Amino acid sequence: MFFDNSCRNDPRLADGRGRQVWPWIRSLILFAVVAMAALVAFVLFAFRSTPIESAKHLARVDWLPADASDVTYAKRKGFGWFTCYECSLPRVALDRLAQKEEWKLEPKNDVSSGLRLVLKLSPPTEIDSVARALFYEKRQPNGGGVTVIYDLDAARLFVHESHR
């Protein structure tokens, strides 16, 4: 090994009290290497990308109200999670869902959104616009949060939620 016993009696390597410095340094280096390996393993595990689950034009899904139909969604779990969905939903069911989720929907005209791009329902160059909408958005300091757009004319709900 790099640190051998031939220097055990060398006074230049002692800490002044007769103890050898090398075993202490070896322990410190070993601890640093183990800590770095643990940190790298944690980062690789915590920040790994999970697959995106998606489906288009489903009759219904169990995680939306029973009144929701023609559901298209994309979602990822774990670190970097997001949920994006679009569905047909009667106004009464929207009001119940908004109350449950604490969405304070406000009327808004000409709402532009790229949510359909996330769902791959629009060409990449097209940005959808809703002429008459109910709108809610809550952003976190890290950029995450929720965006809710309800198309009053088409009775379609668009939602995007993410941690970031």
Sequence and secondary structure as in RCSB ss.txt:
>XXXX:A:sequence
MFFDNSCRNDPRLADGRGRQVWPWIRSLILFAVVAMAALVAFVLFAFRSTPIESAKHLARVDWLPADASDVTYAK
RKGFGWFTCYECSLPRVALDRLAQKEEWKLEPKNDVSSGLRLVLKLSPPTEIDSVARALFYEKRQPNGGGVTVIY
DLDAARLFVHESHR
>XXXX:A:secstr
  S GGGTT GGGB SSS BSHHHHHHHHHHHHHHHHHHHHHHHHHT     EEEEEES  TTS TT EEEEEEE
E STT EEEEEEE  HHHHHHHHHHHT   EEEEEEEE HHHHTT S TT  EEEEEEEEEEEE TTS EEEEEE
ETTTTEEEEEEE  
